[in-house]
Amino acid sequence: SRKKLNSKLLHMPIVVVKERRPDNKPFLANDEELISEHGNVSLSFDRDSTKGIGNLFVTSKNVIWLPHIDTLEGFSIDFYFFGLHAISRSQDTFHVPCIYCQLNVSEDEEIREAFYSPSEESTLESIYSAFCRGAALNPDPDDDSDEGEFFTSDNLPNIEILGTQMASDEDDGYQEDIEDEGDDPISEDPSNNL
Protein backbone atom coordinates (compact mmCIF):
# COMPACT_ATOMS: atom_id res chain seq x y z
CA SER A 1 0.00 0.00 0.00
CA ARG A 2 1.06 3.59 -0.54
CA LYS A 3 0.88 4.45 3.17
CA LYS A 4 3.54 1.86 3.91
CA LEU A 5 5.62 3.19 1.03
CA ASN A 6 5.39 6.76 2.32
CA SER A 7 6.37 5.74 5.84
CA LYS A 8 9.40 3.96 4.40
CA LEU A 9 10.33 7.10 2.51
CA LEU A 10 10.71 9.00 5.74
CA HIS A 11 13.60 6.67 6.55
CA MET A 12 14.88 5.71 3.11
CA PRO A 13 15.42 8.20 0.30
CA ILE A 14 15.38 5.53 -2.40
CA VAL A 15 12.56 2.99 -2.52
CA VAL A 16 12.94 -0.17 -4.60
CA VAL A 17 10.00 -0.68 -6.98
CA LYS A 18 9.32 -4.36 -7.62
CA GLU A 19 5.83 -4.16 -9.11
CA ARG A 20 4.42 -2.32 -12.08
CA ARG A 21 1.16 -2.14 -13.97
CA PRO A 22 0.57 -4.47 -16.97
CA ASP A 23 1.38 -1.52 -19.28
CA ASN A 24 4.83 -1.25 -17.59
CA LYS A 25 3.95 2.00 -15.84
CA PRO A 26 4.27 2.50 -12.09
CA PHE A 27 1.42 2.22 -9.63
CA LEU A 28 0.53 5.70 -8.36
CA ALA A 29 -1.23 6.76 -5.18
CA ASN A 30 -4.79 8.09 -5.44
CA ASP A 31 -3.59 11.67 -4.93
CA GLU A 32 -0.58 11.31 -7.27
CA GLU A 33 -0.61 12.42 -10.91
CA LEU A 34 1.79 11.75 -13.76
CA ILE A 35 3.54 14.96 -14.88
CA SER A 36 5.68 13.44 -17.63
CA GLU A 37 7.11 10.22 -18.98
CA HIS A 38 10.44 9.85 -20.75
CA GLY A 39 11.75 6.74 -22.47
CA ASN A 40 15.33 5.51 -22.82
CA VAL A 41 16.76 7.13 -19.70
CA SER A 42 19.64 5.54 -17.82
CA LEU A 43 19.92 5.86 -14.05
CA SER A 44 23.14 5.91 -12.07
CA PHE A 45 23.80 6.44 -8.39
CA ASP A 46 27.52 6.93 -8.92
CA ARG A 47 29.77 8.08 -11.75
CA ASP A 48 31.03 4.61 -12.69
CA SER A 49 28.03 2.32 -13.09
CA THR A 50 24.45 2.38 -14.33
CA LYS A 51 21.30 0.58 -13.32
CA GLY A 52 20.40 0.23 -16.99
CA ILE A 53 18.09 1.89 -19.50
CA GLY A 54 14.46 2.45 -18.64
CA ASN A 55 11.51 4.80 -18.49
CA LEU A 56 11.48 7.85 -16.25
CA PHE A 57 8.17 8.92 -14.71
CA VAL A 58 7.96 12.29 -12.98
CA THR A 59 4.84 12.50 -10.85
CA SER A 60 3.34 15.05 -8.53
CA LYS A 61 5.02 13.21 -5.61
CA ASN A 62 7.96 11.13 -6.86
CA VAL A 63 10.54 10.51 -9.54
CA ILE A 64 10.22 6.87 -10.60
CA TRP A 65 12.60 4.99 -12.88
CA LEU A 66 11.61 1.56 -14.21
CA PRO A 67 14.10 -0.48 -16.27
CA HIS A 68 13.08 -1.81 -19.67
CA ILE A 69 13.69 -5.34 -18.43
CA ASP A 70 10.61 -5.87 -16.27
CA THR A 71 12.25 -8.51 -14.08
CA LEU A 72 14.72 -5.93 -12.73
CA GLU A 73 13.92 -3.56 -9.89
CA GLY A 74 13.11 0.08 -10.40
CA PHE A 75 13.63 2.99 -8.04
CA SER A 76 11.41 5.75 -6.67
CA ILE A 77 12.58 8.90 -4.91
CA ASP A 78 10.15 11.22 -3.15
CA PHE A 79 10.60 14.89 -4.09
CA TYR A 80 11.27 15.61 -0.40
CA PHE A 81 14.69 13.98 -0.81
CA PHE A 82 15.85 16.07 -3.78
CA GLY A 83 18.05 18.85 -2.46
CA LEU A 84 19.16 19.96 -5.91
CA HIS A 85 18.43 19.06 -9.51
CA ALA A 86 20.13 20.62 -12.51
CA ILE A 87 21.08 19.98 -16.10
CA SER A 88 24.73 19.02 -16.33
CA ARG A 89 26.69 18.80 -19.56
CA SER A 90 30.05 18.79 -17.77
CA GLN A 91 32.11 15.63 -18.04
CA ASP A 92 33.52 16.53 -14.62
CA THR A 93 30.07 15.78 -13.21
CA PHE A 94 29.13 12.76 -15.34
CA HIS A 95 30.42 11.20 -18.55
CA VAL A 96 27.27 12.13 -20.54
CA PRO A 97 24.77 15.01 -20.26
CA CYS A 98 22.28 14.33 -17.48
CA ILE A 99 19.91 15.61 -14.85
CA TYR A 100 22.21 15.73 -11.85
CA CYS A 101 20.54 15.37 -8.45
CA GLN A 102 21.85 15.78 -4.93
CA LEU A 103 19.80 13.92 -2.37
CA ASN A 104 18.91 15.23 1.09
CA VAL A 105 20.27 12.33 3.08
CA SER A 106 22.34 11.85 6.19
CA GLU A 107 26.10 11.49 5.98
CA ASP A 108 25.67 7.78 6.74
CA GLU A 109 23.76 7.11 3.51
CA GLU A 110 25.73 5.35 0.82
CA ILE A 111 23.85 6.99 -2.06
CA ARG A 112 23.89 10.79 -2.12
CA GLU A 113 23.57 11.53 -5.85
CA ALA A 114 21.49 10.42 -8.83
CA PHE A 115 22.19 10.90 -12.53
CA TYR A 116 19.33 10.59 -15.04
CA SER A 117 20.76 10.43 -18.58
CA PRO A 118 18.37 10.39 -21.56
CA SER A 119 19.59 8.75 -24.76
CA GLU A 120 18.59 11.93 -26.59
CA GLU A 121 20.22 15.02 -25.10
CA SER A 122 17.47 17.19 -26.59
CA THR A 123 15.04 15.87 -23.93
CA LEU A 124 17.08 17.22 -20.99
CA GLU A 125 15.14 20.50 -20.89
CA SER A 126 11.72 18.80 -20.80
CA ILE A 127 12.88 16.41 -18.05
CA TYR A 128 14.30 19.34 -16.11
CA SER A 129 11.00 21.25 -16.47
CA ALA A 130 9.10 18.22 -15.14
CA PHE A 131 11.47 18.05 -12.13
CA CYS A 132 10.89 21.76 -11.48
CA ARG A 133 7.13 21.31 -11.63
CA GLY A 134 7.22 18.34 -9.26
CA ALA A 135 9.51 20.19 -6.85
CA ALA A 136 7.16 23.20 -6.85
CA LEU A 137 4.29 20.90 -5.89
CA ASN A 138 6.33 19.58 -2.94
CA PRO A 139 7.87 22.50 -1.06
CA ASP A 140 10.28 21.76 1.75
CA PRO A 141 8.13 21.33 4.90
CA ASP A 142 10.99 22.64 7.05
CA ASP A 143 11.29 25.88 5.07
CA ASP A 144 9.32 28.57 6.91
CA SER A 145 10.34 31.43 4.65
CA ASP A 146 8.17 32.64 1.80
CA GLU A 147 11.17 33.37 -0.38
CA GLY A 148 13.09 30.80 -2.38
CA GLU A 149 16.83 30.66 -2.71
CA PHE A 150 18.08 32.58 -5.72
CA PHE A 151 21.27 31.74 -7.54
CA THR A 152 23.16 34.51 -9.29
CA SER A 153 26.54 35.02 -10.87
CA ASP A 154 27.68 36.33 -7.47
CA ASN A 155 27.18 33.08 -5.59
CA LEU A 156 27.62 30.58 -8.47
CA PRO A 157 30.16 31.94 -10.96
CA ASN A 158 30.52 30.42 -14.43
CA ILE A 159 27.48 28.19 -14.30
CA GLU A 160 25.31 27.25 -17.23
CA ILE A 161 21.55 27.27 -16.88
CA LEU A 162 19.64 25.53 -19.67
CA GLY A 163 22.46 26.23 -22.08
CA THR A 164 22.75 29.97 -21.41
CA GLN A 165 25.83 31.43 -19.76
CA MET A 166 24.82 33.65 -16.87
CA ALA A 167 25.81 37.29 -17.21
CA SER A 168 27.88 38.82 -14.45
CA ASP A 169 26.91 42.09 -12.80
CA GLU A 170 29.82 43.79 -14.57
CA ASP A 171 28.40 42.88 -18.00
CA ASP A 172 26.82 46.17 -19.08
CA GLY A 173 25.52 44.56 -22.28
CA TYR A 174 23.11 42.40 -20.32
CA GLN A 175 20.90 45.27 -19.15
CA GLU A 176 21.19 47.01 -22.52
CA ASP A 177 20.07 43.85 -24.32
CA ILE A 178 16.96 43.65 -22.15
CA GLU A 179 16.11 47.29 -22.74
CA ASP A 180 16.86 47.07 -26.48
CA GLU A 181 14.35 44.25 -26.86
CA GLY A 182 11.59 46.50 -25.56
CA ASP A 183 11.13 44.61 -22.30
CA ASP A 184 10.67 46.46 -19.05
CA PRO A 185 13.80 46.31 -16.93
CA ILE A 186 13.45 44.00 -13.96
CA SER A 187 12.80 45.90 -10.77
CA GLU A 188 15.52 45.71 -8.17
CA ASP A 189 12.89 46.03 -5.44
CA PRO A 190 12.83 42.53 -3.82
CA SER A 191 9.25 43.06 -2.62
CA ASN A 192 8.08 43.28 -6.23
CA ASN A 193 6.83 39.79 -7.07
CA LEU A 194 6.84 38.86 -10.73
C-alpha positions as CSV (number, residue, x, y, z in Angstrom):
1,S,0.0,0.0,0.0
2,R,1.1,3.6,-0.5
3,K,0.9,4.5,3.2
4,K,3.5,1.9,3.9
5,L,5.6,3.2,1.0
6,N,5.4,6.8,2.3
7,S,6.4,5.7,5.8
8,K,9.4,4.0,4.4
9,L,10.3,7.1,2.5
10,L,10.7,9.0,5.7
11,H,13.6,6.7,6.6
12,M,14.9,5.7,3.1
13,P,15.4,8.2,0.3
14,I,15.4,5.5,-2.4
15,V,12.6,3.0,-2.5
16,V,12.9,-0.2,-4.6
17,V,10.0,-0.7,-7.0
18,K,9.3,-4.4,-7.6
19,E,5.8,-4.2,-9.1
20,R,4.4,-2.3,-12.1
21,R,1.2,-2.1,-14.0
22,P,0.6,-4.5,-17.0
23,D,1.4,-1.5,-19.3
24,N,4.8,-1.3,-17.6
25,K,3.9,2.0,-15.8
26,P,4.3,2.5,-12.1
27,F,1.4,2.2,-9.6
28,L,0.5,5.7,-8.4
29,A,-1.2,6.8,-5.2
30,N,-4.8,8.1,-5.4
31,D,-3.6,11.7,-4.9
32,E,-0.6,11.3,-7.3
33,E,-0.6,12.4,-10.9
34,L,1.8,11.8,-13.8
35,I,3.5,15.0,-14.9
36,S,5.7,13.4,-17.6
37,E,7.1,10.2,-19.0
38,H,10.4,9.9,-20.7
39,G,11.8,6.7,-22.5
40,N,15.3,5.5,-22.8
41,V,16.8,7.1,-19.7
42,S,19.6,5.5,-17.8
43,L,19.9,5.9,-14.0
44,S,23.1,5.9,-12.1
45,F,23.8,6.4,-8.4
46,D,27.5,6.9,-8.9
47,R,29.8,8.1,-11.7
48,D,31.0,4.6,-12.7
49,S,28.0,2.3,-13.1
50,T,24.5,2.4,-14.3
51,K,21.3,0.6,-13.3
52,G,20.4,0.2,-17.0
53,I,18.1,1.9,-19.5
54,G,14.5,2.5,-18.6
55,N,11.5,4.8,-18.5
56,L,11.5,7.8,-16.2
57,F,8.2,8.9,-14.7
58,V,8.0,12.3,-13.0
59,T,4.8,12.5,-10.9
60,S,3.3,15.0,-8.5
61,K,5.0,13.2,-5.6
62,N,8.0,11.1,-6.9
63,V,10.5,10.5,-9.5
64,I,10.2,6.9,-10.6
65,W,12.6,5.0,-12.9
66,L,11.6,1.6,-14.2
67,P,14.1,-0.5,-16.3
68,H,13.1,-1.8,-19.7
69,I,13.7,-5.3,-18.4
70,D,10.6,-5.9,-16.3
71,T,12.2,-8.5,-14.1
72,L,14.7,-5.9,-12.7
73,E,13.9,-3.6,-9.9
74,G,13.1,0.1,-10.4
75,F,13.6,3.0,-8.0
76,S,11.4,5.7,-6.7
77,I,12.6,8.9,-4.9
78,D,10.1,11.2,-3.1
79,F,10.6,14.9,-4.1
80,Y,11.3,15.6,-0.4
81,F,14.7,14.0,-0.8
82,F,15.9,16.1,-3.8
83,G,18.1,18.9,-2.5
84,L,19.2,20.0,-5.9
85,H,18.4,19.1,-9.5
86,A,20.1,20.6,-12.5
87,I,21.1,20.0,-16.1
88,S,24.7,19.0,-16.3
89,R,26.7,18.8,-19.6
90,S,30.1,18.8,-17.8
91,Q,32.1,15.6,-18.0
92,D,33.5,16.5,-14.6
93,T,30.1,15.8,-13.2
94,F,29.1,12.8,-15.3
95,H,30.4,11.2,-18.6
96,V,27.3,12.1,-20.5
97,P,24.8,15.0,-20.3
98,C,22.3,14.3,-17.5
99,I,19.9,15.6,-14.9
100,Y,22.2,15.7,-11.9
101,C,20.5,15.4,-8.4
102,Q,21.9,15.8,-4.9
103,L,19.8,13.9,-2.4
104,N,18.9,15.2,1.1
105,V,20.3,12.3,3.1
106,S,22.3,11.8,6.2
107,E,26.1,11.5,6.0
108,D,25.7,7.8,6.7
109,E,23.8,7.1,3.5
110,E,25.7,5.4,0.8
111,I,23.9,7.0,-2.1
112,R,23.9,10.8,-2.1
113,E,23.6,11.5,-5.8
114,A,21.5,10.4,-8.8
115,F,22.2,10.9,-12.5
116,Y,19.3,10.6,-15.0
117,S,20.8,10.4,-18.6
118,P,18.4,10.4,-21.6
119,S,19.6,8.7,-24.8
120,E,18.6,11.9,-26.6
121,E,20.2,15.0,-25.1
122,S,17.5,17.2,-26.6
123,T,15.0,15.9,-23.9
124,L,17.1,17.2,-21.0
125,E,15.1,20.5,-20.9
126,S,11.7,18.8,-20.8
127,I,12.9,16.4,-18.0
128,Y,14.3,19.3,-16.1
129,S,11.0,21.2,-16.5
130,A,9.1,18.2,-15.1
131,F,11.5,18.0,-12.1
132,C,10.9,21.8,-11.5
133,R,7.1,21.3,-11.6
134,G,7.2,18.3,-9.3
135,A,9.5,20.2,-6.9
136,A,7.2,23.2,-6.9
137,L,4.3,20.9,-5.9
138,N,6.3,19.6,-2.9
139,P,7.9,22.5,-1.1
140,D,10.3,21.8,1.8
141,P,8.1,21.3,4.9
142,D,11.0,22.6,7.0
143,D,11.3,25.9,5.1
144,D,9.3,28.6,6.9
145,S,10.3,31.4,4.6
146,D,8.2,32.6,1.8
147,E,11.2,33.4,-0.4
148,G,13.1,30.8,-2.4
149,E,16.8,30.7,-2.7
150,F,18.1,32.6,-5.7
151,F,21.3,31.7,-7.5
152,T,23.2,34.5,-9.3
153,S,26.5,35.0,-10.9
154,D,27.7,36.3,-7.5
155,N,27.2,33.1,-5.6
156,L,27.6,30.6,-8.5
157,P,30.2,31.9,-11.0
158,N,30.5,30.4,-14.4
159,I,27.5,28.2,-14.3
160,E,25.3,27.3,-17.2
161,I,21.5,27.3,-16.9
162,L,19.6,25.5,-19.7
163,G,22.5,26.2,-22.1
164,T,22.8,30.0,-21.4
165,Q,25.8,31.4,-19.8
166,M,24.8,33.7,-16.9
167,A,25.8,37.3,-17.2
168,S,27.9,38.8,-14.4
169,D,26.9,42.1,-12.8
170,E,29.8,43.8,-14.6
171,D,28.4,42.9,-18.0
172,D,26.8,46.2,-19.1
173,G,25.5,44.6,-22.3
174,Y,23.1,42.4,-20.3
175,Q,20.9,45.3,-19.2
176,E,21.2,47.0,-22.5
177,D,20.1,43.9,-24.3
178,I,17.0,43.6,-22.2
179,E,16.1,47.3,-22.7
180,D,16.9,47.1,-26.5
181,E,14.3,44.2,-26.9
182,G,11.6,46.5,-25.6
183,D,11.1,44.6,-22.3
184,D,10.7,46.5,-19.1
185,P,13.8,46.3,-16.9
186,I,13.4,44.0,-14.0
187,S,12.8,45.9,-10.8
188,E,15.5,45.7,-8.2
189,D,12.9,46.0,-5.4
190,P,12.8,42.5,-3.8
191,S,9.3,43.1,-2.6
192,N,8.1,43.3,-6.2
193,N,6.8,39.8,-7.1
194,L,6.8,38.9,-10.7
